[in-house]
Amino acid sequence: PLFRADKIHTPLLLLHGDADSNVTPGESEQLFTALSVLDRTVEMVIFPNEDHGISGSWENRAGHRTMLLEWFDRWLKDDSTGWNLRWNEE
């Protein structure tokens, strides 16, 4: 995806575990940076002590799944309430 970042126009949420050995966090960081430079809508959340599946701790697992739903609500239902409450945005 990094080498085709200019083709990405859909708002993108990157959720990554900092202990992921399958796809290193640096790959998400590079894509995040590329999309940010291109002024595309992108957010990135790094989960501590999580591997590829983000299913280690209950808190991270629940947060990951909830963030996905909040992101979809924001961009598919035009309802930013949950996402904004999580990040204290207006």
Order of alpha helices (4+ residues) and beta strands (2+ residues): beta-alpha-beta-alpha-alpha
